[in-house]
Amino acid sequence: MNRVELLSEIRHAFASPTVKQKETYGRFAHTLAAAAIIGDVTIIFGEWIVVPTSAWRVVGLTFTGVVCFLTGAMLSKGE
């Protein structure tokens, strides 16, 4: 498979994914959401001193986790 065919296949996988691909993308998004929540908990309970940068990290990870979870829910609903 040459480079052009590979890029075409990748483009096709995202432009018009199959049902199984959507489920896989949904599972991956849920995995990213879980990682963001684990990161939240690690920052909250792992740092002794709370500083403003820690708060921004927690807010960012929480937002990312919610977006990934909702995206995963949309992709995993099936057809």
PyMOL Python script that loads the backbone (N, CA, C, O; Angstrom):
from pymol import cmd

cmd.read_pdbstr("""\
ATOM      1  N   MET A   1       0.857  -1.173   0.000  1.00  0.00           N
ATOM      2  CA  MET A   1       0.000   0.000   0.000  1.00  0.00           C
ATOM      3  C   MET A   1       0.901   1.233   0.000  1.00  0.00           C
ATOM      4  O   MET A   1       1.758   1.386   0.870  1.00  0.00           O
ATOM      5  N   ASN A   2       0.702   2.088  -0.961  1.00  0.00           N
ATOM      6  CA  ASN A   2       1.534   3.288  -1.025  1.00  0.00           C
ATOM      7  C   ASN A   2       0.935   4.395  -0.154  1.00  0.00           C
ATOM      8  O   ASN A   2      -0.124   4.236   0.453  1.00  0.00           O
ATOM      9  N   ARG A   3       1.633   5.491  -0.117  1.00  0.00           N
ATOM     10  CA  ARG A   3       1.261   6.586   0.769  1.00  0.00           C
ATOM     11  C   ARG A   3      -0.105   7.190   0.420  1.00  0.00           C
ATOM     12  O   ARG A   3      -0.892   7.502   1.314  1.00  0.00           O
ATOM     13  N   VAL A   4      -0.380   7.350  -0.850  1.00  0.00           N
ATOM     14  CA  VAL A   4      -1.649   7.939  -1.283  1.00  0.00           C
ATOM     15  C   VAL A   4      -2.820   7.039  -0.896  1.00  0.00           C
ATOM     16  O   VAL A   4      -3.849   7.532  -0.433  1.00  0.00           O
ATOM     17  N   GLU A   5      -2.678   5.740  -1.077  1.00  0.00           N
ATOM     18  CA  GLU A   5      -3.742   4.803  -0.700  1.00  0.00           C
ATOM     19  C   GLU A   5      -3.957   4.813   0.811  1.00  0.00           C
ATOM     20  O   GLU A   5      -5.093   4.762   1.284  1.00  0.00           O
ATOM     21  N   LEU A   6      -2.868   4.879   1.559  1.00  0.00           N
ATOM     22  CA  LEU A   6      -2.960   4.909   3.014  1.00  0.00           C
ATOM     23  C   LEU A   6      -3.704   6.157   3.487  1.00  0.00           C
ATOM     24  O   LEU A   6      -4.592   6.067   4.335  1.00  0.00           O
ATOM     25  N   LEU A   7      -3.350   7.307   2.947  1.00  0.00           N
ATOM     26  CA  LEU A   7      -4.039   8.544   3.319  1.00  0.00           C
ATOM     27  C   LEU A   7      -5.513   8.503   2.927  1.00  0.00           C
ATOM     28  O   LEU A   7      -6.365   9.022   3.648  1.00  0.00           O
ATOM     29  N   SER A   8      -5.809   7.891   1.793  1.00  0.00           N
ATOM     30  CA  SER A   8      -7.196   7.750   1.361  1.00  0.00           C
ATOM     31  C   SER A   8      -7.985   6.870   2.324  1.00  0.00           C
ATOM     32  O   SER A   8      -9.122   7.192   2.668  1.00  0.00           O
ATOM     33  N   GLU A   9      -7.394   5.771   2.755  1.00  0.00           N
ATOM     34  CA  GLU A   9      -8.057   4.880   3.717  1.00  0.00           C
ATOM     35  C   GLU A   9      -8.293   5.573   5.058  1.00  0.00           C
ATOM     36  O   GLU A   9      -9.351   5.412   5.666  1.00  0.00           O
ATOM     37  N   ILE A  10      -7.313   6.337   5.512  1.00  0.00           N
ATOM     38  CA  ILE A  10      -7.458   7.055   6.777  1.00  0.00           C
ATOM     39  C   ILE A  10      -8.567   8.096   6.661  1.00  0.00           C
ATOM     40  O   ILE A  10      -9.397   8.220   7.562  1.00  0.00           O
ATOM     41  N   ARG A  11      -8.585   8.834   5.572  1.00  0.00           N
ATOM     42  CA  ARG A  11      -9.620   9.840   5.347  1.00  0.00           C
ATOM     43  C   ARG A  11     -11.002   9.186   5.317  1.00  0.00           C
ATOM     44  O   ARG A  11     -11.960   9.708   5.886  1.00  0.00           O
ATOM     45  N   HIS A  12     -11.086   8.056   4.658  1.00  0.00           N
ATOM     46  CA  HIS A  12     -12.364   7.332   4.558  1.00  0.00           C
ATOM     47  C   HIS A  12     -12.827   6.828   5.931  1.00  0.00           C
ATOM     48  O   HIS A  12     -14.023   6.833   6.221  1.00  0.00           O
ATOM     49  N   ALA A  13     -11.889   6.395   6.768  1.00  0.00           N
ATOM     50  CA  ALA A  13     -12.227   5.883   8.101  1.00  0.00           C
ATOM     51  C   ALA A  13     -12.852   6.966   8.980  1.00  0.00           C
ATOM     52  O   ALA A  13     -13.686   6.664   9.834  1.00  0.00           O
ATOM     53  N   PHE A  14     -12.462   8.208   8.780  1.00  0.00           N
ATOM     54  CA  PHE A  14     -13.021   9.294   9.581  1.00  0.00           C
ATOM     55  C   PHE A  14     -14.193   9.986   8.906  1.00  0.00           C
ATOM     56  O   PHE A  14     -15.075  10.509   9.588  1.00  0.00           O
ATOM     57  N   ALA A  15     -14.218  10.000   7.584  1.00  0.00           N
ATOM     58  CA  ALA A  15     -15.297  10.679   6.870  1.00  0.00           C
ATOM     59  C   ALA A  15     -16.587   9.861   6.881  1.00  0.00           C
ATOM     60  O   ALA A  15     -17.675  10.415   7.043  1.00  0.00           O
ATOM     61  N   SER A  16     -16.467   8.559   6.709  1.00  0.00           N
ATOM     62  CA  SER A  16     -17.653   7.699   6.703  1.00  0.00           C
ATOM     63  C   SER A  16     -17.331   6.375   7.393  1.00  0.00           C
ATOM     64  O   SER A  16     -17.175   5.342   6.742  1.00  0.00           O
ATOM     65  N   PRO A  17     -17.234   6.425   8.732  1.00  0.00           N
ATOM     66  CA  PRO A  17     -16.871   5.216   9.478  1.00  0.00           C
ATOM     67  C   PRO A  17     -17.997   4.188   9.497  1.00  0.00           C
ATOM     68  O   PRO A  17     -19.175   4.527   9.388  1.00  0.00           O
ATOM     69  N   THR A  18     -17.605   2.931   9.639  1.00  0.00           N
ATOM     70  CA  THR A  18     -18.588   1.865   9.787  1.00  0.00           C
ATOM     71  C   THR A  18     -19.127   1.891  11.220  1.00  0.00           C
ATOM     72  O   THR A  18     -18.626   2.630  12.067  1.00  0.00           O
ATOM     73  N   VAL A  19     -20.144   1.084  11.476  1.00  0.00           N
ATOM     74  CA  VAL A  19     -20.721   1.022  12.820  1.00  0.00           C
ATOM     75  C   VAL A  19     -19.674   0.549  13.825  1.00  0.00           C
ATOM     76  O   VAL A  19     -19.587   1.087  14.928  1.00  0.00           O
ATOM     77  N   LYS A  20     -18.888  -0.443  13.454  1.00  0.00           N
ATOM     78  CA  LYS A  20     -17.843  -0.958  14.353  1.00  0.00           C
ATOM     79  C   LYS A  20     -16.784   0.111  14.632  1.00  0.00           C
ATOM     80  O   LYS A  20     -16.290   0.224  15.754  1.00  0.00           O
ATOM     81  N   GLN A  21     -16.440   0.894  13.607  1.00  0.00           N
ATOM     82  CA  GLN A  21     -15.464   1.961  13.816  1.00  0.00           C
ATOM     83  C   GLN A  21     -16.020   3.019  14.756  1.00  0.00           C
ATOM     84  O   GLN A  21     -15.290   3.521  15.610  1.00  0.00           O
ATOM     85  N   LYS A  22     -17.293   3.370  14.621  1.00  0.00           N
ATOM     86  CA  LYS A  22     -17.908   4.334  15.527  1.00  0.00           C
ATOM     87  C   LYS A  22     -17.870   3.831  16.960  1.00  0.00           C
ATOM     88  O   LYS A  22     -17.577   4.590  17.884  1.00  0.00           O
ATOM     89  N   GLU A  23     -18.169   2.540  17.145  1.00  0.00           N
ATOM     90  CA  GLU A  23     -18.113   1.963  18.488  1.00  0.00           C
ATOM     91  C   GLU A  23     -16.695   2.037  19.048  1.00  0.00           C
ATOM     92  O   GLU A  23     -16.499   2.350  20.222  1.00  0.00           O
ATOM     93  N   THR A  24     -15.719   1.752  18.209  1.00  0.00           N
ATOM     94  CA  THR A  24     -14.326   1.806  18.648  1.00  0.00           C
ATOM     95  C   THR A  24     -13.920   3.229  18.996  1.00  0.00           C
ATOM     96  O   THR A  24     -13.246   3.453  20.001  1.00  0.00           O
ATOM     97  N   TYR A  25     -14.324   4.194  18.175  1.00  0.00           N
ATOM     98  CA  TYR A  25     -14.025   5.593  18.479  1.00  0.00           C
ATOM     99  C   TYR A  25     -14.701   6.007  19.778  1.00  0.00           C
ATOM    100  O   TYR A  25     -14.125   6.760  20.562  1.00  0.00           O
ATOM    101  N   GLY A  26     -15.919   5.523  20.013  1.00  0.00           N
ATOM    102  CA  GLY A  26     -16.627   5.819  21.252  1.00  0.00           C
ATOM    103  C   GLY A  26     -15.920   5.243  22.466  1.00  0.00           C
ATOM    104  O   GLY A  26     -15.807   5.905  23.498  1.00  0.00           O
ATOM    105  N   ARG A  27     -15.446   4.015  22.345  1.00  0.00           N
ATOM    106  CA  ARG A  27     -14.706   3.405  23.458  1.00  0.00           C
ATOM    107  C   ARG A  27     -13.428   4.173  23.748  1.00  0.00           C
ATOM    108  O   ARG A  27     -13.066   4.375  24.907  1.00  0.00           O
ATOM    109  N   PHE A  28     -12.740   4.604  22.686  1.00  0.00           N
ATOM    110  CA  PHE A  28     -11.513   5.370  22.872  1.00  0.00           C
ATOM    111  C   PHE A  28     -11.814   6.703  23.563  1.00  0.00           C
ATOM    112  O   PHE A  28     -11.067   7.125  24.446  1.00  0.00           O
ATOM    113  N   ALA A  29     -12.896   7.361  23.167  1.00  0.00           N
ATOM    114  CA  ALA A  29     -13.274   8.618  23.811  1.00  0.00           C
ATOM    115  C   ALA A  29     -13.610   8.397  25.286  1.00  0.00           C
ATOM    116  O   ALA A  29     -13.266   9.229  26.126  1.00  0.00           O
ATOM    117  N   HIS A  30     -14.273   7.297  25.610  1.00  0.00           N
ATOM    118  CA  HIS A  30     -14.559   6.994  27.017  1.00  0.00           C
ATOM    119  C   HIS A  30     -13.280   6.708  27.791  1.00  0.00           C
ATOM    120  O   HIS A  30     -13.175   7.060  28.966  1.00  0.00           O
ATOM    121  N   THR A  31     -12.312   6.075  27.147  1.00  0.00           N
ATOM    122  CA  THR A  31     -11.022   5.833  27.795  1.00  0.00           C
ATOM    123  C   THR A  31     -10.321   7.153  28.091  1.00  0.00           C
ATOM    124  O   THR A  31      -9.742   7.323  29.163  1.00  0.00           O
ATOM    125  N   LEU A  32     -10.372   8.090  27.142  1.00  0.00           N
ATOM    126  CA  LEU A  32      -9.777   9.406  27.375  1.00  0.00           C
ATOM    127  C   LEU A  32     -10.501  10.147  28.501  1.00  0.00           C
ATOM    128  O   LEU A  32      -9.869  10.850  29.289  1.00  0.00           O
ATOM    129  N   ALA A  33     -11.826   9.990  28.577  1.00  0.00           N
ATOM    130  CA  ALA A  33     -12.593  10.616  29.656  1.00  0.00           C
ATOM    131  C   ALA A  33     -12.167  10.045  31.005  1.00  0.00           C
ATOM    132  O   ALA A  33     -11.997  10.788  31.972  1.00  0.00           O
ATOM    133  N   ALA A  34     -11.997   8.745  31.070  1.00  0.00           N
ATOM    134  CA  ALA A  34     -11.556   8.120  32.323  1.00  0.00           C
ATOM    135  C   ALA A  34     -10.161   8.601  32.704  1.00  0.00           C
ATOM    136  O   ALA A  34      -9.891   8.849  33.879  1.00  0.00           O
ATOM    137  N   ALA A  35      -9.282   8.734  31.732  1.00  0.00           N
ATOM    138  CA  ALA A  35      -7.928   9.224  32.010  1.00  0.00           C
ATOM    139  C   ALA A  35      -7.961  10.661  32.538  1.00  0.00           C
ATOM    140  O   ALA A  35      -7.187  11.013  33.428  1.00  0.00           O
ATOM    141  N   ALA A  36      -8.852  11.486  31.995  1.00  0.00           N
ATOM    142  CA  ALA A  36      -8.969  12.862  32.468  1.00  0.00           C
ATOM    143  C   ALA A  36      -9.462  12.900  33.912  1.00  0.00           C
ATOM    144  O   ALA A  36      -8.969  13.695  34.713  1.00  0.00           O
ATOM    145  N   ILE A  37     -10.418  12.059  34.249  1.00  0.00           N
ATOM    146  CA  ILE A  37     -10.931  12.021  35.620  1.00  0.00           C
ATOM    147  C   ILE A  37      -9.857  11.501  36.576  1.00  0.00           C
ATOM    148  O   ILE A  37      -9.717  12.011  37.687  1.00  0.00           O
ATOM    149  N   ILE A  38      -9.112  10.502  36.155  1.00  0.00           N
ATOM    150  CA  ILE A  38      -8.011  10.001  36.985  1.00  0.00           C
ATOM    151  C   ILE A  38      -6.976  11.096  37.196  1.00  0.00           C
ATOM    152  O   ILE A  38      -6.431  11.240  38.291  1.00  0.00           O
ATOM    153  N   GLY A  39      -6.703  11.876  36.137  1.00  0.00           N
ATOM    154  CA  GLY A  39      -5.790  13.011  36.276  1.00  0.00           C
ATOM    155  C   GLY A  39      -6.314  14.041  37.260  1.00  0.00           C
ATOM    156  O   GLY A  39      -5.549  14.591  38.052  1.00  0.00           O
ATOM    157  N   ASP A  40      -7.621  14.308  37.217  1.00  0.00           N
ATOM    158  CA  ASP A  40      -8.241  15.218  38.188  1.00  0.00           C
ATOM    159  C   ASP A  40      -7.992  14.764  39.616  1.00  0.00           C
ATOM    160  O   ASP A  40      -7.523  15.532  40.455  1.00  0.00           O
ATOM    161  N   VAL A  41      -8.307  13.531  39.871  1.00  0.00           N
ATOM    162  CA  VAL A  41      -8.164  12.987  41.222  1.00  0.00           C
ATOM    163  C   VAL A  41      -6.703  13.006  41.658  1.00  0.00           C
ATOM    164  O   VAL A  41      -6.402  13.302  42.814  1.00  0.00           O
ATOM    165  N   THR A  42      -5.804  12.693  40.744  1.00  0.00           N
ATOM    166  CA  THR A  42      -4.380  12.712  41.068  1.00  0.00           C
ATOM    167  C   THR A  42      -3.924  14.111  41.448  1.00  0.00           C
ATOM    168  O   THR A  42      -3.181  14.280  42.415  1.00  0.00           O
ATOM    169  N   ILE A  43      -4.360  15.113  40.698  1.00  0.00           N
ATOM    170  CA  ILE A  43      -3.974  16.493  41.019  1.00  0.00           C
ATOM    171  C   ILE A  43      -4.590  16.931  42.339  1.00  0.00           C
ATOM    172  O   ILE A  43      -3.914  17.529  43.177  1.00  0.00           O
ATOM    173  N   ILE A  44      -5.878  16.631  42.527  1.00  0.00           N
ATOM    174  CA  ILE A  44      -6.562  17.085  43.745  1.00  0.00           C
ATOM    175  C   ILE A  44      -5.958  16.459  44.993  1.00  0.00           C
ATOM    176  O   ILE A  44      -5.715  17.154  45.980  1.00  0.00           O
ATOM    177  N   PHE A  45      -5.715  15.155  44.958  1.00  0.00           N
ATOM    178  CA  PHE A  45      -5.232  14.481  46.164  1.00  0.00           C
ATOM    179  C   PHE A  45      -3.716  14.319  46.212  1.00  0.00           C
ATOM    180  O   PHE A  45      -3.168  13.942  47.248  1.00  0.00           O
ATOM    181  N   GLY A  46      -3.042  14.596  45.119  1.00  0.00           N
ATOM    182  CA  GLY A  46      -1.598  14.380  45.074  1.00  0.00           C
ATOM    183  C   GLY A  46      -0.763  15.583  45.430  1.00  0.00           C
ATOM    184  O   GLY A  46       0.387  15.426  45.841  1.00  0.00           O
ATOM    185  N   GLU A  47      -1.303  16.787  45.286  1.00  0.00           N
ATOM    186  CA  GLU A  47      -0.527  17.982  45.573  1.00  0.00           C
ATOM    187  C   GLU A  47      -0.824  18.472  46.981  1.00  0.00           C
ATOM    188  O   GLU A  47      -1.976  18.544  47.408  1.00  0.00           O
ATOM    189  N   TRP A  48       0.241  18.805  47.684  1.00  0.00           N
ATOM    190  CA  TRP A  48       0.077  19.250  49.057  1.00  0.00           C
ATOM    191  C   TRP A  48      -0.421  20.687  49.130  1.00  0.00           C
ATOM    192  O   TRP A  48      -1.213  21.037  50.005  1.00  0.00           O
ATOM    193  N   ILE A  49       0.050  21.510  48.207  1.00  0.00           N
ATOM    194  CA  ILE A  49      -0.310  22.924  48.224  1.00  0.00           C
ATOM    195  C   ILE A  49      -1.138  23.213  46.974  1.00  0.00           C
ATOM    196  O   ILE A  49      -0.723  22.907  45.856  1.00  0.00           O
ATOM    197  N   VAL A  50      -2.301  23.801  47.178  1.00  0.00           N
ATOM    198  CA  VAL A  50      -3.153  24.141  46.041  1.00  0.00           C
ATOM    199  C   VAL A  50      -2.750  25.520  45.531  1.00  0.00           C
ATOM    200  O   VAL A  50      -2.752  26.497  46.279  1.00  0.00           O
ATOM    201  N   VAL A  51      -2.412  25.583  44.269  1.00  0.00           N
ATOM    202  CA  VAL A  51      -2.039  26.843  43.632  1.00  0.00           C
ATOM    203  C   VAL A  51      -2.991  27.087  42.458  1.00  0.00           C
ATOM    204  O   VAL A  51      -3.632  26.152  41.978  1.00  0.00           O
ATOM    205  N   PRO A  52      -3.085  28.328  41.998  1.00  0.00           N
ATOM    206  CA  PRO A  52      -4.006  28.609  40.885  1.00  0.00           C
ATOM    207  C   PRO A  52      -3.764  27.757  39.637  1.00  0.00           C
ATOM    208  O   PRO A  52      -4.712  27.417  38.929  1.00  0.00           O
ATOM    209  N   THR A  53      -2.515  27.411  39.363  1.00  0.00           N
ATOM    210  CA  THR A  53      -2.261  26.576  38.180  1.00  0.00           C
ATOM    211  C   THR A  53      -2.869  25.191  38.346  1.00  0.00           C
ATOM    212  O   THR A  53      -3.310  24.583  37.371  1.00  0.00           O
ATOM    213  N   SER A  54      -2.894  24.696  39.572  1.00  0.00           N
ATOM    214  CA  SER A  54      -3.530  23.402  39.820  1.00  0.00           C
ATOM    215  C   SER A  54      -5.026  23.476  39.554  1.00  0.00           C
ATOM    216  O   SER A  54      -5.608  22.552  38.986  1.00  0.00           O
ATOM    217  N   ALA A  55      -5.640  24.568  39.964  1.00  0.00           N
ATOM    218  CA  ALA A  55      -7.073  24.736  39.742  1.00  0.00           C
ATOM    219  C   ALA A  55      -7.376  24.763  38.243  1.00  0.00           C
ATOM    220  O   ALA A  55      -8.357  24.161  37.806  1.00  0.00           O
ATOM    221  N   TRP A  56      -6.555  25.445  37.458  1.00  0.00           N
ATOM    222  CA  TRP A  56      -6.773  25.489  36.014  1.00  0.00           C
ATOM    223  C   TRP A  56      -6.593  24.121  35.379  1.00  0.00           C
ATOM    224  O   TRP A  56      -7.307  23.763  34.442  1.00  0.00           O
ATOM    225  N   ARG A  57      -5.637  23.357  35.893  1.00  0.00           N
ATOM    226  CA  ARG A  57      -5.457  21.989  35.385  1.00  0.00           C
ATOM    227  C   ARG A  57      -6.691  21.147  35.659  1.00  0.00           C
ATOM    228  O   ARG A  57      -7.155  20.408  34.791  1.00  0.00           O
ATOM    229  N   VAL A  58      -7.218  21.264  36.868  1.00  0.00           N
ATOM    230  CA  VAL A  58      -8.415  20.495  37.234  1.00  0.00           C
ATOM    231  C   VAL A  58      -9.599  20.911  36.364  1.00  0.00           C
ATOM    232  O   VAL A  58     -10.343  20.056  35.883  1.00  0.00           O
ATOM    233  N   VAL A  59      -9.778  22.200  36.159  1.00  0.00           N
ATOM    234  CA  VAL A  59     -10.875  22.683  35.318  1.00  0.00           C
ATOM    235  C   VAL A  59     -10.704  22.169  33.891  1.00  0.00           C
ATOM    236  O   VAL A  59     -11.663  21.702  33.278  1.00  0.00           O
ATOM    237  N   GLY A  60      -9.490  22.253  33.367  1.00  0.00           N
ATOM    238  CA  GLY A  60      -9.232  21.776  32.010  1.00  0.00           C
ATOM    239  C   GLY A  60      -9.459  20.285  31.855  1.00  0.00           C
ATOM    240  O   GLY A  60     -10.059  19.846  30.874  1.00  0.00           O
ATOM    241  N   LEU A  61      -8.987  19.505  32.812  1.00  0.00           N
ATOM    242  CA  LEU A  61      -9.188  18.057  32.743  1.00  0.00           C
ATOM    243  C   LEU A  61     -10.656  17.686  32.906  1.00  0.00           C
ATOM    244  O   LEU A  61     -11.140  16.764  32.251  1.00  0.00           O
ATOM    245  N   THR A  62     -11.364  18.398  33.776  1.00  0.00           N
ATOM    246  CA  THR A  62     -12.784  18.123  33.949  1.00  0.00           C
ATOM    247  C   THR A  62     -13.546  18.421  32.660  1.00  0.00           C
ATOM    248  O   THR A  62     -14.374  17.619  32.228  1.00  0.00           O
ATOM    249  N   PHE A  63     -13.273  19.564  32.049  1.00  0.00           N
ATOM    250  CA  PHE A  63     -13.931  19.927  30.789  1.00  0.00           C
ATOM    251  C   PHE A  63     -13.608  18.901  29.704  1.00  0.00           C
ATOM    252  O   PHE A  63     -14.498  18.454  28.982  1.00  0.00           O
ATOM    253  N   THR A  64     -12.348  18.536  29.595  1.00  0.00           N
ATOM    254  CA  THR A  64     -11.945  17.545  28.598  1.00  0.00           C
ATOM    255  C   THR A  64     -12.616  16.207  28.857  1.00  0.00           C
ATOM    256  O   THR A  64     -13.066  15.547  27.920  1.00  0.00           O
ATOM    257  N   GLY A  65     -12.688  15.804  30.114  1.00  0.00           N
ATOM    258  CA  GLY A  65     -13.338  14.538  30.455  1.00  0.00           C
ATOM    259  C   GLY A  65     -14.812  14.526  30.090  1.00  0.00           C
ATOM    260  O   GLY A  65     -15.320  13.530  29.574  1.00  0.00           O
ATOM    261  N   VAL A  66     -15.499  15.630  30.356  1.00  0.00           N
ATOM    262  CA  VAL A  66     -16.926  15.707  30.025  1.00  0.00           C
ATOM    263  C   VAL A  66     -17.127  15.676  28.512  1.00  0.00           C
ATOM    264  O   VAL A  66     -18.008  14.970  28.020  1.00  0.00           O
ATOM    265  N   VAL A  67     -16.323  16.431  27.775  1.00  0.00           N
ATOM    266  CA  VAL A  67     -16.444  16.455  26.313  1.00  0.00           C
ATOM    267  C   VAL A  67     -16.159  15.071  25.732  1.00  0.00           C
ATOM    268  O   VAL A  67     -16.885  14.611  24.851  1.00  0.00           O
ATOM    269  N   CYS A  68     -15.118  14.408  26.213  1.00  0.00           N
ATOM    270  CA  CYS A  68     -14.792  13.065  25.715  1.00  0.00           C
ATOM    271  C   CYS A  68     -15.894  12.068  26.058  1.00  0.00           C
ATOM    272  O   CYS A  68     -16.235  11.211  25.244  1.00  0.00           O
ATOM    273  N   PHE A  69     -16.449  12.180  27.261  1.00  0.00           N
ATOM    274  CA  PHE A  69     -17.521  11.268  27.652  1.00  0.00           C
ATOM    275  C   PHE A  69     -18.746  11.447  26.762  1.00  0.00           C
ATOM    276  O   PHE A  69     -19.326  10.467  26.294  1.00  0.00           O
ATOM    277  N   LEU A  70     -19.141  12.703  26.527  1.00  0.00           N
ATOM    278  CA  LEU A  70     -20.309  12.968  25.687  1.00  0.00           C
ATOM    279  C   LEU A  70     -20.058  12.543  24.237  1.00  0.00           C
ATOM    280  O   LEU A  70     -20.956  12.018  23.579  1.00  0.00           O
ATOM    281  N   THR A  71     -18.859  12.767  23.751  1.00  0.00           N
ATOM    282  CA  THR A  71     -18.517  12.333  22.392  1.00  0.00           C
ATOM    283  C   THR A  71     -18.586  10.816  22.295  1.00  0.00           C
ATOM    284  O   THR A  71     -19.114  10.275  21.322  1.00  0.00           O
ATOM    285  N   GLY A  72     -18.054  10.131  23.297  1.00  0.00           N
ATOM    286  CA  GLY A  72     -18.114   8.671  23.318  1.00  0.00           C
ATOM    287  C   GLY A  72     -19.536   8.158  23.379  1.00  0.00           C
ATOM    288  O   GLY A  72     -19.869   7.149  22.758  1.00  0.00           O
ATOM    289  N   ALA A  73     -20.384   8.862  24.138  1.00  0.00           N
ATOM    290  CA  ALA A  73     -21.794   8.469  24.220  1.00  0.00           C
ATOM    291  C   ALA A  73     -22.485   8.613  22.873  1.00  0.00           C
ATOM    292  O   ALA A  73     -23.274   7.754  22.481  1.00  0.00           O
ATOM    293  N   MET A  74     -22.189   9.698  22.163  1.00  0.00           N
ATOM    294  CA  MET A  74     -22.780   9.911  20.848  1.00  0.00           C
ATOM    295  C   MET A  74     -22.321   8.827  19.855  1.00  0.00           C
ATOM    296  O   MET A  74     -23.123   8.304  19.081  1.00  0.00           O
ATOM    297  N   LEU A  75     -21.044   8.507  19.889  1.00  0.00           N
ATOM    298  CA  LEU A  75     -20.505   7.535  18.939  1.00  0.00           C
ATOM    299  C   LEU A  75     -20.924   6.109  19.260  1.00  0.00           C
ATOM    300  O   LEU A  75     -21.001   5.271  18.361  1.00  0.00           O
ATOM    301  N   SER A  76     -21.195   5.822  20.523  1.00  0.00           N
ATOM    302  CA  SER A  76     -21.521   4.448  20.931  1.00  0.00           C
ATOM    303  C   SER A  76     -22.997   4.130  20.909  1.00  0.00           C
ATOM    304  O   SER A  76     -23.383   3.012  21.248  1.00  0.00           O
ATOM    305  N   LYS A  77     -23.834   5.070  20.524  1.00  0.00           N
ATOM    306  CA  LYS A  77     -25.282   4.814  20.581  1.00  0.00           C
ATOM    307  C   LYS A  77     -25.755   3.780  19.569  1.00  0.00           C
ATOM    308  O   LYS A  77     -26.861   3.256  19.702  1.00  0.00           O
ATOM    309  N   GLY A  78     -24.957   3.479  18.575  1.00  0.00           N
ATOM    310  CA  GLY A  78     -25.328   2.472  17.585  1.00  0.00           C
ATOM    311  C   GLY A  78     -26.279   3.024  16.545  1.00  0.00           C
ATOM    312  O   GLY A  78     -26.680   4.187  16.589  1.00  0.00           O
ATOM    313  N   GLU A  79     -26.628   2.163  15.613  1.00  0.00           N
ATOM    314  CA  GLU A  79     -27.547   2.576  14.532  1.00  0.00           C
ATOM    315  C   GLU A  79     -28.623   1.562  14.323  1.00  0.00           C
ATOM    316  O   GLU A  79     -29.482   1.742  13.459  1.00  0.00           O
TER     317      GLU A  79
END
""", "prot")
cmd.dss("prot")
cmd.show_as("cartoon", "prot")
cmd.util.cbc("prot")
cmd.orient("prot")
